[in-house]
Amino acid sequence: MKVRELDLSQDEFQLVAICELLNGPQFDWPAEKLRSEIQFSEVLVLEDQKQIKAFVLFRRVCENVLEILALATNPAFKREGCMSYLLSHFFNAYSQDVEFWLEVHDGNTAAQSLYEKWGFEKKGLRPQYY
């Protein structure tokens, strides 16, 4: 397995793969929305033999803030520690004097547990946001 930056603007196949991972009961990110987001964002993927196991899409809000926009694990690799492995790499690579932001659906308790494990704290709630 390896972690690498992905240039989605150059790889339509990977864009489609990530769109498929982002479509589910909690959220729906059509390809056009993803294309507009990646113009200002970066993507790290965990892959094995060119198959995406997990990814994190993020952008720099300002010099010392990174916002995680989306992350997902390929359902075929859930419960294998893929996201923990990827997030470990992500935080180690980007954590010098940087604050991380993210939003999570109130009903996504699995994601909330993962984020708490990584030290995230609940700062607020957007009523009827999702």
Rosetta silent file (secondary structure, phi, psi, omega in degrees, C-alpha in Angstrom):
SEQUENCE: MKVRELDLSQDEFQLVAICELLNGPQFDWPAEKLRSEIQFSEVLVLEDQKQIKAFVLFRRVCENVLEILALATNPAFKREGCMSYLLSHFFNAYSQDVEFWLEVHDGNTAAQSLYEKWGFEKKGLRPQYY
SCORE:     score description
SCORE:     0.000 S_00000001
   1 L     0.000  147.138  175.731    0.000    0.000    0.000 S_00000001
   2 E  -143.641  152.568  175.523    1.125    3.524   -0.616 S_00000001
   3 E  -106.364  133.568  178.075   -0.127    7.027    0.067 S_00000001
   4 E  -149.976  158.792  172.063    0.218    9.599   -2.666 S_00000001
   5 E   -75.790  144.449 -177.630   -1.170   12.892   -3.841 S_00000001
   6 L  -118.764  131.022  176.009   -3.637   12.485   -6.646 S_00000001
   7 L   -98.656   91.402 -176.231   -4.118   14.926   -9.501 S_00000001
   8 H   -66.012  -25.392  179.884   -7.796   14.364  -10.300 S_00000001
   9 H   -67.956  -18.180 -179.161   -7.746   16.912  -13.090 S_00000001
  10 H  -103.625   -4.865 -172.243   -5.389   14.580  -14.970 S_00000001
  11 L  -138.421   89.246 -177.557   -7.044   11.239  -14.206 S_00000001
  12 H   -61.605  -36.156  179.275  -10.722   10.848  -15.092 S_00000001
  13 H   -60.322  -44.216  179.999  -10.751    7.178  -14.006 S_00000001
  14 H   -69.662  -34.470  176.153   -9.695    8.112  -10.472 S_00000001
  15 H   -59.907  -45.527  179.132  -12.227   10.961  -10.425 S_00000001
  16 H   -63.000  -42.446  179.811  -15.006    8.482  -11.196 S_00000001
  17 H   -61.473  -42.018 -179.840  -13.719    6.087   -8.508 S_00000001
  18 H   -70.569  -38.045  176.023  -13.737    8.820   -5.887 S_00000001
  19 H   -59.492  -40.331  179.028  -17.204   10.009   -6.934 S_00000001
  20 H   -63.305  -37.897  178.310  -18.480    6.469   -6.412 S_00000001
  21 H   -70.020  -25.777 -178.172  -17.022    6.443   -2.893 S_00000001
  22 L   -88.945   -0.476  179.429  -18.693    9.786   -2.145 S_00000001
  23 L  -105.923  116.323 -178.491  -22.184    8.664   -3.090 S_00000001
  24 L  -166.027 -171.175 -176.284  -24.056    7.002   -0.292 S_00000001
  25 L   -66.601  -24.869 -177.100  -26.830    7.418    2.216 S_00000001
  26 L   -86.119  -28.534 -177.037  -25.019   10.184    4.142 S_00000001
  27 L  -159.407  165.246  179.212  -24.054   12.385    1.204 S_00000001
  28 L  -141.317  112.807  178.679  -24.058   12.736   -2.560 S_00000001
  29 L  -114.632   96.094  176.673  -21.183   14.409   -4.387 S_00000001
  30 L   -63.126  157.909 -177.433  -21.828   14.437   -8.142 S_00000001
  31 H   -56.028  -38.985 -178.617  -18.787   14.511  -10.419 S_00000001
  32 H   -65.563  -38.241  176.941  -19.372   18.158  -11.352 S_00000001
  33 H   -65.373  -42.060  178.567  -19.356   19.256   -7.712 S_00000001
  34 H   -63.268  -43.300  178.288  -16.158   17.299   -7.129 S_00000001
  35 H   -58.251  -40.588 -179.952  -14.560   18.827  -10.226 S_00000001
  36 H   -69.881  -35.879  179.150  -15.330   22.322   -8.934 S_00000001
  37 H   -68.890  -38.301 -173.914  -13.937   21.503   -5.464 S_00000001
  38 H   -70.406  -14.548  176.259  -10.681   20.000   -6.727 S_00000001
  39 L   -62.131  -26.712 -176.673   -9.715   23.253   -8.412 S_00000001
  40 L  -120.505   15.435 -172.007   -8.940   24.577   -4.926 S_00000001
  41 L  -130.887  172.504  174.462   -8.205   21.320   -3.117 S_00000001
  42 E  -126.297  156.951  179.609   -5.755   18.481   -2.724 S_00000001
  43 E  -132.691  131.043  169.289   -6.370   14.742   -2.514 S_00000001
  44 E  -110.909  136.428  177.873   -4.379   12.058   -0.751 S_00000001
  45 E  -123.902  149.694  168.315   -5.191    8.454   -1.559 S_00000001
  46 E  -105.472  120.554 -177.395   -4.248    5.152   -0.045 S_00000001
  47 E  -135.171  158.140  177.309   -3.962    2.700   -2.869 S_00000001
  48 E  -140.020  118.959 -177.619   -2.853   -0.811   -3.568 S_00000001
  49 L    52.456   46.976  176.791   -2.179   -1.901   -7.126 S_00000001
  50 L    65.568   11.497  175.007   -3.840    1.300   -8.418 S_00000001
  51 E  -101.988  126.716 -179.806   -7.065    0.578   -6.542 S_00000001
  52 E   -73.817  123.718  176.034   -8.148    3.333   -4.176 S_00000001
  53 E   -94.784  -35.572  179.153   -8.704    1.989   -0.676 S_00000001
  54 E  -160.193  160.290  176.915   -9.344    5.368    0.976 S_00000001
  55 E  -150.464  160.217  171.742   -8.953    9.059    0.282 S_00000001
  56 E  -134.680  127.099  178.119   -9.053   12.463    1.943 S_00000001
  57 E  -106.150  126.249 -175.418   -9.994   15.640    0.030 S_00000001
  58 E  -147.525  164.067  176.369   -8.828   18.855    1.714 S_00000001
  59 E  -144.045  156.905  176.565   -7.980   22.489    1.096 S_00000001
  60 E   -87.464  118.430  179.238   -5.971   25.210    2.759 S_00000001
  61 E   -79.945  -44.215  174.230   -8.362   27.815    4.157 S_00000001
  62 E  -153.516 -176.276 -172.585   -5.553   30.109    5.257 S_00000001
  63 L   -52.188  -38.798 -174.329   -1.889   29.745    6.161 S_00000001
  64 L  -116.323   21.314  178.619   -2.499   27.786    9.348 S_00000001
  65 E  -133.835  127.075  171.229   -5.857   26.056    8.663 S_00000001
  66 E  -113.142  132.909  178.048   -6.598   22.964    6.580 S_00000001
  67 E  -108.607  124.311  174.978  -10.223   21.965    6.028 S_00000001
  68 E   -82.816  118.165 -176.939  -11.074   18.333    5.365 S_00000001
  69 E   -89.359  -38.688 -178.395  -13.871   18.420    2.793 S_00000001
  70 E  -161.471  148.538  171.206  -14.489   14.721    2.344 S_00000001
  71 E  -152.120  149.436 -178.451  -12.984   11.376    3.153 S_00000001
  72 E  -158.945  155.114  174.064  -14.127    7.859    2.503 S_00000001
  73 E  -112.337  136.779  174.194  -13.018    4.263    2.549 S_00000001
  74 L   -57.260  126.937 -177.717  -13.788    1.911   -0.301 S_00000001
  75 H   -54.093  -28.844  179.266  -16.515   -0.409    1.098 S_00000001
  76 H   -67.493  -15.245 -176.449  -14.478   -3.452    0.015 S_00000001
  77 H  -120.995   15.621  178.282  -11.764   -2.410    2.500 S_00000001
  78 L   -64.193  150.031  178.412  -13.797   -1.218    5.499 S_00000001
  79 L    67.329   21.573  176.055  -12.640   -2.365    8.934 S_00000001
  80 L  -109.833    4.331  179.281   -9.074   -2.936    7.684 S_00000001
  81 L    81.748   13.961 -177.226   -7.625    0.231    9.204 S_00000001
  82 H   -62.023  -46.653 -177.753   -7.250    1.981    5.846 S_00000001
  83 H   -67.519  -39.368  177.477   -8.600    5.338    6.997 S_00000001
  84 H   -61.522  -41.311  178.498   -6.519    5.293   10.184 S_00000001
  85 H   -62.395  -46.286 -178.997   -3.419    4.552    8.107 S_00000001
  86 H   -66.389  -45.203  179.957   -4.217    7.367    5.673 S_00000001
  87 H   -64.536  -35.893  176.338   -5.079    9.886    8.389 S_00000001
  88 H   -59.192  -46.489  177.638   -1.878    9.054   10.249 S_00000001
  89 H   -62.717  -45.468 -178.842    0.085    9.885    7.114 S_00000001
  90 H   -58.936  -52.123 -177.535   -2.017   13.000    6.482 S_00000001
  91 H   -66.605  -36.867  176.795   -1.621   14.443    9.985 S_00000001
  92 H   -65.572  -36.365 -177.157    2.103   13.652   10.087 S_00000001
  93 H   -77.053  -29.087 -170.723    2.650   15.332    6.734 S_00000001
  94 H  -120.361    8.134 -167.827    0.609   18.474    7.402 S_00000001
  95 L   -87.115   -4.453 -179.277    0.498   19.034   11.160 S_00000001
  96 L   -66.496  112.095  176.367    3.249   21.628   11.708 S_00000001
  97 L    51.479   38.561 -179.782    1.484   24.679   13.192 S_00000001
  98 L  -124.808  139.283  173.260   -1.748   23.837   11.375 S_00000001
  99 E  -100.162  141.135  179.912   -5.284   23.601   12.697 S_00000001
 100 E  -108.503  136.302  175.602   -7.626   21.097   11.047 S_00000001
 101 E  -119.592  149.621  170.203  -11.325   21.720   10.445 S_00000001
 102 E  -159.960  162.888  174.838  -14.043   19.360    9.277 S_00000001
 103 L  -123.379  147.639 -179.722  -17.793   18.948    9.364 S_00000001
 104 L  -140.914  142.128  177.618  -19.650   15.718    9.920 S_00000001
 105 L   -60.506  136.751 -177.011  -23.293   14.749    9.636 S_00000001
 106 L   -57.475  -30.221 -178.725  -24.885   14.556   13.087 S_00000001
 107 L   -87.600   -3.279 -177.428  -26.061   10.997   12.411 S_00000001
 108 L   -90.113   74.336 -174.895  -22.671    9.703   11.277 S_00000001
 109 H   -68.124  -30.617  177.833  -21.581    8.328   14.633 S_00000001
 110 H   -63.059  -44.899  178.903  -18.882    6.071   13.156 S_00000001
 111 H   -66.051  -41.496  179.048  -17.136    9.080   11.628 S_00000001
 112 H   -59.248  -41.688  177.774  -17.561   11.088   14.823 S_00000001
 113 H   -62.392  -42.427  178.643  -15.872    8.300   16.801 S_00000001
 114 H   -62.264  -45.023 -178.388  -12.984    8.217   14.341 S_00000001
 115 H   -66.136  -38.457  176.287  -12.519   11.986   14.533 S_00000001
 116 H   -61.963  -38.909  177.544  -12.615   11.950   18.339 S_00000001
 117 H   -57.868  -34.413 -178.825   -9.909    9.282   18.265 S_00000001
 118 L   -89.719    7.236  173.739   -7.755   11.741   16.304 S_00000001
 119 L    92.953    5.966  177.393   -8.341   14.543   18.818 S_00000001
 120 L   -70.816  147.865  178.138  -11.066   16.522   17.069 S_00000001
 121 L  -123.275  144.022  177.390  -13.489   18.378   19.309 S_00000001
 122 L   -73.513  123.490 -177.795  -17.057   19.393   18.603 S_00000001
 123 L  -108.486  -18.851 -178.473  -17.137   23.182   18.273 S_00000001
 124 L  -177.529  176.909 -179.687  -20.664   23.793   17.063 S_00000001
 125 L  -138.811  132.782  175.732  -23.751   22.537   15.291 S_00000001
 126 L   -99.624  101.781 -179.155  -25.397   23.888   12.156 S_00000001
 127 L   -59.133  133.745  177.798  -29.123   23.243   12.596 S_00000001
 128 L    54.831   32.422 -179.003  -30.748   21.744    9.496 S_00000001
 129 L   -76.739  -42.195 -177.878  -27.469   22.070    7.549 S_00000001
 130 L   -94.562    0.000    0.000  -27.516   18.604    6.018 S_00000001
